[in-house]
Amino acid sequence: MGYGWKMKWSKLRHQVESMFAESVKGRVGLHSTRYRTMHDHDGRSWITIDGKEILNMALWWKWEDEFWKWMGPRADGMAPYGQEYDQQMRRAKKELARESFFWQEDLGDAMHEYLSLSIDEIAYSSNVIIRAIGMLDARFGKRRLRTTNVSNEPDLVKVLYAFRCHAENIENISCWEPHKIEPSLENYETEREKIYREFRETATEKLIHSKITRKIPNLIRSISEGTICEEDLDTPLSNAIYRGYHEATDRENLGQYLLYINSKSRLLQTEHHAKGVIALMKNSTSWLRSLESWVPESHNADKQFSSLARHLWAKYDVPVFMDKAWLQGNPTHQEWFKHLGTGKNIRTAIDLPIPLTKMMAHHFLQAPSTYSIEAAIRWGQVHSLGGNQRLADALQETQLVRDFRDDDFWLTVLRFFVNNPMLDTVHINPIIDFIWHKRYVPRVVFLQPGVVQDIGPEQPNFSMRGRTVDSLLRAVDEWHRQLGRESKGGQFQWQKSDIKDFTFIEGNKESKNMKVWRISELLSSKELITEGRQMKHCVATYGHSCNAGACSIWTMDVETEHGIEKLVTIEVNKAKNEIRQIRGRHNRIATDREKSVIMRWAEQSGLTMAQYV
């Protein structure tokens, strides 16, 4: 059985239930079955507590008539379809879940997704079943149970939460008693009628044009023949094709090209790809190969687009992120794509925003496929200065990927970040905002009531010379307080993460070479400050991120007969369970021996190591 799950139900059930706390293991059962009847999806899923059924998930057939009046195709053609149908299906299932309406497959779908989530992702999931199962998870500890508020949660979450608290003997929890969760038909009928009415009001008008606008070959022919106008179009995709056609200089060939591409690929199924395809079609006389010789080798639309762009415009390898030149419609970037595609160096491309060194150009070509083209330029700068992906990723949300003015100055800022690798990247955007404001944002003063004068930026010659992390962050905080954006930061303490501390004894008594390696978590801003002072780096800047649960900070030392020596500080990204940084005194990188001990801890704790560490 299953709905595209990657494992059998028995294995899926075993893996999920094995994650339950010992107090509830064997008492809560997750069940599903299918019946061989005239209906393809007949069957049900259900949840039991101590053998007693508390929730039945087979309501789709029980309310079949009402459901298809609301969501499905009707004989009179008044129902939603296509993308609108999918959107309404998601909306419907979300609304009905709060009223305890679930489909048979909902349980298995939720369990399959559950296995790939951290406990924080489970707790804040939009899926009611995932949040409910999370109440039984061993990773959802007693401290968290005591502080969790489920007053606004659906009944399923409340029941499993109360059952877990009862099983753990947690006091001050309202009396729990197993009961069957029944859906509310009244709320269901009200929501169904509302949505159905909205669709009846617009369905007739949309159906008039659906055969033209939603069937791409018909749409292309109608546009080419001039039998359809822009007012007839009702989808972003049809509008994109219509505008692209009327902006083209070679309309006759463009229509034939689009028909051919539609017959060979999925590239005219979304507005995003359709705009890119139309951009590729311009200047067809300069193509390096004929369109008719292109045969896509993948069913993935992104890969098909990459293949088509390189078939038409490239003899040599072009990075995947350069596809955005066509997808985003930037003519300058499109010339860069062609420049690289003919084997030329990016350094000689036209209208580069900044001059690129050989090292920058080398790293530019290696930027991730998800990067924008401007962000790839900053990637090249950061890596040529000795930085890593962590810093380059942090720059993506800043002004520096949108504006390349005063590059000589901003290189000094990037060097500052590279030279202070233990600076929490959460501070990078605020620092750049602060510097940008000081150097470029003009100020106005009132000379008299109703009369103002522009007096220019506060510090147009702002320099990084002599600045430290502490002094710069103090200036940023003061600026934020002046703007009323945030209050002065205080002292923080946070709960210990699910990752355990680590001890490793090396050597043996006979050889008298025993060492004790320890890795322990820092749990307050005071501890971070002390660590930063001892190690001469800026780990103290991570207070807000640790307090918010974004990361955890760890310290590693080694003890011998000569005493205890502090070695390195470690940053762990909690969402990904990934070790993001390891830095010693004065920001030195970890030795191979230190890394080998840390890898032991990582394997024991289920952590991964970022490639650039």
Backbone hydrogen bonds, N-H to C=O, Kabsch-Sander energy under -0.5 kcal/mol:
donor,donor_aa,acceptor,acceptor_aa,energy
12,L,8,K,-2.6
13,R,9,W,-3.3
14,H,10,S,-2.1
15,Q,11,K,-2.4
16,V,12,L,-2.1
17,E,13,R,-2.7
18,S,14,H,-1.8
19,M,16,V,-1.5
20,F,17,E,-1.4
21,A,136,L,-2.8
24,V,21,A,-1.6
25,K,21,A,-1.3
27,R,24,V,-2.1
28,V,24,V,-1.3
29,G,27,R,-0.5
29,G,48,T,-2.3
31,H,29,G,-0.5
31,H,46,W,-2.6
33,T,44,R,-2.7
35,Y,42,D,-1.7
37,T,35,Y,-1.2
37,T,39,H,-0.6
42,D,39,H,-1.0
44,R,33,T,-1.8
45,S,57,M,-1.2
46,W,31,H,-2.1
47,I,55,L,-1.8
48,T,29,G,-2.3
49,I,52,K,-2.5
50,D,27,R,-3.5
52,K,49,I,-2.0
53,E,51,G,-0.5
54,I,47,I,-2.9
55,L,47,I,-1.3
57,M,45,S,-3.5
58,A,56,N,-0.6
59,L,102,F,-1.3
61,W,58,A,-0.6
62,K,58,A,-0.8
63,W,59,L,-2.2
64,E,61,W,-1.1
67,F,63,W,-2.7
68,W,64,E,-2.4
69,K,65,D,-1.5
70,W,66,E,-1.4
71,M,67,F,-3.4
72,G,67,F,-0.5
77,G,74,R,-1.5
84,E,81,Y,-1.0
85,Y,81,Y,-0.9
86,D,82,G,-2.0
87,Q,83,Q,-2.5
88,Q,84,E,-2.5
89,M,85,Y,-2.5
90,R,86,D,-2.3
91,R,87,Q,-2.2
92,A,88,Q,-3.0
93,K,89,M,-2.6
94,K,90,R,-2.0
95,E,91,R,-2.3
96,L,92,A,-3.0
97,A,93,K,-1.8
98,R,94,K,-1.0
99,E,95,E,-0.6
99,E,96,L,-0.8
100,S,97,A,-1.6
101,F,96,L,-2.8
102,F,100,S,-0.6
106,D,103,W,-0.9
107,L,103,W,-0.6
107,L,104,Q,-0.8
108,G,104,Q,-0.6
109,D,105,E,-2.5
110,A,106,D,-2.3
111,M,107,L,-2.4
112,H,108,G,-2.5
113,E,109,D,-2.0
114,Y,110,A,-2.3
115,L,111,M,-1.3
116,S,113,E,-1.5
117,L,114,Y,-1.7
122,I,118,S,-2.1
123,A,119,I,-2.2
124,Y,120,D,-1.5
125,S,122,I,-1.3
128,V,126,S,-0.6
131,R,127,N,-2.1
132,A,128,V,-2.3
133,I,129,I,-2.7
134,G,130,I,-2.0
135,M,131,R,-0.7
135,M,132,A,-1.2
136,L,133,I,-2.1
137,D,134,G,-1.0
138,A,19,M,-2.8
140,F,137,D,-1.5
141,G,139,R,-1.4
145,L,141,G,-2.2
146,R,142,K,-2.3
147,T,143,R,-1.1
148,T,144,R,-0.7
148,T,145,L,-0.8
150,V,148,T,-0.6
153,E,150,V,-1.7
158,K,154,P,-1.9
159,V,155,D,-2.8
160,L,156,L,-2.0
161,Y,157,V,-2.3
162,A,158,K,-2.7
163,F,159,V,-2.3
164,R,160,L,-2.1
165,C,161,Y,-2.4
166,H,162,A,-2.4
167,A,163,F,-2.4
168,E,164,R,-1.9
169,N,166,H,-1.0
170,I,165,C,-2.4
181,I,54,I,-3.5
182,E,180,K,-0.7
184,S,99,E,-1.0
185,L,183,P,-0.8
188,Y,184,S,-1.5
189,E,185,L,-2.6
190,T,186,E,-2.0
191,E,187,N,-2.2
192,R,188,Y,-2.4
193,E,189,E,-2.5
194,K,190,T,-1.7
195,I,191,E,-2.2
196,Y,192,R,-2.6
197,R,193,E,-2.2
198,E,194,K,-1.8
199,F,195,I,-1.9
200,R,196,Y,-2.0
201,E,197,R,-1.5
202,T,198,E,-0.7
202,T,199,F,-0.6
203,A,199,F,-2.4
204,T,200,R,-0.6
206,K,202,T,-1.8
207,L,203,A,-2.4
208,I,204,T,-1.1
209,H,205,E,-0.7
209,H,206,K,-0.7
210,S,206,K,-0.9
211,K,207,L,-0.6
212,I,209,H,-1.1
213,T,209,H,-2.9
214,R,210,S,-2.0
216,I,214,R,-0.7
219,L,215,K,-2.5
220,I,216,I,-2.9
221,R,217,P,-2.3
222,S,218,N,-2.5
223,I,219,L,-2.5
224,S,220,I,-2.6
225,E,221,R,-2.4
226,G,222,S,-0.7
226,G,223,I,-0.7
227,T,222,S,-2.0
228,I,222,S,-0.7
232,D,229,C,-1.7
233,L,230,E,-1.4
239,N,235,T,-2.0
240,A,236,P,-2.2
241,I,237,L,-2.2
242,Y,238,S,-2.2
243,R,239,N,-2.7
244,G,240,A,-2.3
245,Y,241,I,-2.2
246,H,242,Y,-2.1
247,E,243,R,-1.5
248,A,244,G,-0.6
248,A,245,Y,-0.9
251,R,249,T,-0.6
254,L,250,D,-2.1
255,G,251,R,-2.2
256,Q,252,E,-1.3
257,Y,253,N,-2.8
258,L,254,L,-2.8
259,L,255,G,-1.9
260,Y,256,Q,-2.1
261,I,257,Y,-2.7
262,N,258,L,-2.5
263,S,259,L,-1.5
264,K,260,Y,-1.0
264,K,261,I,-0.5
265,S,261,I,-1.7
269,Q,266,R,-1.2
274,A,270,T,-2.2
275,K,271,E,-2.3
276,G,272,H,-1.3
277,V,273,H,-2.7
278,I,274,A,-2.3
279,A,275,K,-1.8
280,L,276,G,-2.0
281,M,277,V,-1.4
282,K,278,I,-0.5
282,K,279,A,-1.0
284,S,281,M,-0.6
286,S,283,N,-2.1
287,W,284,S,-1.3
288,L,312,L,-3.1
293,S,290,S,-0.9
294,W,291,L,-2.0
304,Q,300,N,-2.4
305,F,301,A,-2.4
306,S,302,D,-2.3
307,S,303,K,-2.3
308,L,304,Q,-2.4
309,A,305,F,-2.7
310,R,306,S,-2.0
311,H,307,S,-2.1
312,L,308,L,-2.1
313,W,309,A,-2.2
314,A,310,R,-1.7
315,K,341,G,-3.4
316,Y,341,G,-1.9
322,M,319,P,-1.3
323,D,320,V,-2.2
324,K,321,F,-1.4
325,A,322,M,-1.9
326,W,323,D,-1.5
327,L,323,D,-1.9
328,Q,324,K,-2.3
330,N,325,A,-1.5
334,Q,330,N,-2.0
335,E,331,P,-1.7
336,W,332,T,-1.6
337,F,333,H,-2.2
338,K,334,Q,-2.1
339,H,335,E,-2.4
340,L,336,W,-2.7
341,G,337,F,-2.5
342,T,338,K,-1.2
343,G,340,L,-1.9
344,K,339,H,-2.0
348,T,345,N,-1.8
349,A,346,I,-1.6
352,L,349,A,-0.6
361,A,357,T,-2.6
362,H,358,K,-2.1
363,H,359,M,-2.2
364,F,360,M,-2.6
365,L,361,A,-1.4
366,Q,363,H,-1.5
367,A,364,F,-1.5
371,Y,368,P,-1.4
376,A,372,S,-1.8
377,I,373,I,-1.3
378,R,374,E,-1.6
379,W,375,A,-2.4
380,G,376,A,-2.2
381,Q,377,I,-2.0
382,V,378,R,-3.1
383,H,379,W,-2.5
384,S,380,G,-1.9
385,L,381,Q,-1.3
386,G,383,H,-1.0
387,G,382,V,-2.9
391,L,388,N,-0.6
392,A,388,N,-2.1
393,D,389,Q,-3.3
394,A,390,R,-1.5
395,L,391,L,-1.5
396,Q,392,A,-0.6
396,Q,393,D,-1.1
397,E,394,A,-0.7
398,T,395,L,-1.9
401,V,398,T,-1.3
402,R,399,Q,-1.9
403,D,399,Q,-1.7
410,W,406,D,-2.2
411,L,407,D,-1.9
412,T,408,D,-0.8
412,T,409,F,-1.1
413,V,409,F,-1.2
414,L,410,W,-2.4
415,R,411,L,-2.4
416,F,412,T,-1.7
417,F,413,V,-2.1
418,V,414,L,-2.6
419,N,415,R,-2.6
420,N,416,F,-0.6
420,N,417,F,-0.9
423,L,420,N,-2.0
427,H,424,D,-2.2
428,I,425,T,-1.2
429,N,425,T,-0.6
431,I,427,H,-2.3
432,I,428,I,-2.4
433,D,429,N,-2.7
434,F,430,P,-2.4
435,I,431,I,-2.6
436,W,432,I,-2.8
437,H,433,D,-2.4
438,K,434,F,-2.3
439,R,435,I,-2.5
440,Y,436,W,-2.7
441,V,436,W,-0.8
441,V,437,H,-0.9
443,R,456,G,-1.2
445,V,453,Q,-2.1
447,L,445,V,-0.7
447,L,451,V,-2.0
448,Q,451,V,-1.2
451,V,448,Q,-2.8
453,Q,445,V,-2.3
455,I,443,R,-2.6
455,I,453,Q,-0.6
456,G,443,R,-0.7
459,Q,438,K,-2.9
462,F,459,Q,-1.8
467,R,464,M,-1.8
472,L,468,T,-2.3
473,L,469,V,-2.6
474,R,470,D,-2.1
475,A,471,S,-1.9
476,V,472,L,-2.2
477,D,473,L,-2.6
478,E,474,R,-2.4
479,W,475,A,-2.1
480,H,476,V,-2.5
481,R,477,D,-2.4
482,Q,478,E,-2.1
483,L,479,W,-1.8
484,G,480,H,-0.6
484,G,481,R,-0.8
485,R,480,H,-2.4
486,E,480,H,-0.5
494,W,523,L,-1.8
502,F,519,I,-2.6
504,F,517,W,-2.5
506,E,504,F,-0.6
506,E,515,K,-3.0
512,K,508,N,-0.7
512,K,509,K,-0.5
513,N,508,N,-1.3
515,K,506,E,-2.2
516,V,559,E,-2.2
517,W,504,F,-3.1
517,W,515,K,-0.6
518,R,557,D,-2.6
519,I,502,F,-2.5
520,S,555,T,-2.3
522,L,553,I,-2.8
525,S,492,F,-2.5
528,L,524,S,-1.8
529,I,525,S,-2.3
530,T,526,K,-2.5
531,E,527,E,-2.5
532,G,528,L,-2.6
533,R,529,I,-2.3
534,Q,530,T,-2.3
535,M,531,E,-2.5
536,K,532,G,-1.3
537,H,532,G,-1.4
541,T,538,C,-1.6
542,Y,539,V,-2.0
543,G,540,A,-1.1
546,C,542,Y,-2.6
547,N,543,G,-2.4
548,A,544,H,-1.9
549,G,546,C,-1.1
550,A,545,S,-2.3
551,C,545,S,-0.9
552,S,572,V,-2.1
553,I,522,L,-0.5
554,W,570,I,-2.8
555,T,520,S,-2.8
556,M,568,V,-2.6
557,D,518,R,-2.1
558,V,565,E,-2.1
559,E,516,V,-2.6
560,T,563,G,-2.5
563,G,560,T,-1.9
565,E,558,V,-2.7
567,L,556,M,-2.8
568,V,556,M,-1.1
569,T,583,R,-3.2
570,I,554,W,-3.1
571,E,581,Q,-2.1
572,V,552,S,-2.7
573,N,578,E,-3.2
574,K,550,A,-1.5
574,K,572,V,-0.6
575,A,550,A,-0.6
577,N,573,N,-1.1
578,E,573,N,-1.7
579,I,608,T,-3.4
580,R,571,E,-2.2
580,R,578,E,-0.7
581,Q,571,E,-1.3
583,R,569,T,-2.5
584,G,588,R,-3.3
585,R,567,L,-0.5
586,H,535,M,-2.8
587,N,584,G,-1.5
588,R,585,R,-1.3
590,A,582,I,-0.6
595,K,591,T,-2.5
596,S,592,D,-2.1
597,V,593,R,-1.7
598,I,594,E,-2.3
599,M,595,K,-2.5
600,R,596,S,-1.3
601,W,597,V,-1.8
602,A,598,I,-2.7
603,E,599,M,-2.6
604,Q,600,R,-2.0
605,S,601,W,-2.1
606,G,602,A,-1.0
607,L,602,A,-2.7
608,T,577,N,-2.2
610,A,579,I,-2.4
613,V,610,A,-1.6
